[in-house]
Amino acid sequence: MGGNRKLEDEKLSWELQAACRTEHTGIFFSGNTVMQDRAKAICQGCPVREDCLEYAMANDEKFGVWGGYTERERNRLRRVRALRA
């Protein structure tokens, strides 16, 4: 459990700084383009945007806007990264 606790603490450290922490989660998990644009606007000025994106990429998040990227955009980013590797 000690190792898991450290991972949880690291996760919480960036989540507590997230611009979205006080927003309704429905904004980030809507298939509606207007809502996705609203979520992306919130992400734009977030100080932990990169951490959020990398968390989503590492955990293969299938839904929602993470780090300013939709699922489709994250899939595209994965392909680009794979080609560069």
N, C-alpha and C positions, 0 to 999 in steps of 0.2 A: 504494500500500500504506500510505502514511503516514496517510491518512484512516481506513482500515479499522482500523489499529492503535489509533487514538484511540478508536474505537467499541468495540473489544475491551477496552481498558483501562477505559472507563466501565462496560461490562457487568460486568467482573470486580469492579469496586469495590463494586457492590451485592451481587453474588453471594457474595462472600467474607464478607459480614455476615449472610447469610441463615440463619435458624433451621434450615432444612432441609438445610444443606450436609453434615451428618454422617448424615443419614437415608437409608435405602434408597429409591431412586427409585420402586420399585414401589408404595409407599404413595401416591404422588401421581398415579400413572397406572393406578389400578385403577378398574374400573366398579362395584366393590362399595361400597355405601353406607356400611358400617362403616369401610372403609378411607378413603373420602372424608372422613368425619367426623373420623377420626384425623388426616388431612392438614390439614384445616381447623383443628383444635385446635393443631397445630404452627404454622400460619400466624398464628394469633390474636395471639401475642406477638412476632412477628417484627418487627425494627426496619426492615426494607426491604420490608414487605408491599406498600406502595403502588407502589414501583418494580417489583416483580415483576408485579403486576397490570397496570401500564401497559406493561411489556415484552410480556406475553402479548397484550394488546389490540392493540398496535402491530404485532405480528408474526402476528396472527391465529392464535394457537395453538389447535389443534382439540381437543387431548386434555389431560387432567390437571387437577389443582388448581393454580392459579397465584394468588398473592396472596389465598388463602382462597376463591376462586371456582371452581366447576366449569365445564365447557364450557357447560352449559345456563345457568348463572347469568351467565357472561360474555356470552352471546348476548342475554340479557334486558337486561343493563347497556348493551350496544351500542344496543339499540332505544330505551332510555330516553334515552341521550345524544343519539341522532339526533333524537328528538322535541324535546329541549330546545334543539338547535342552530338 
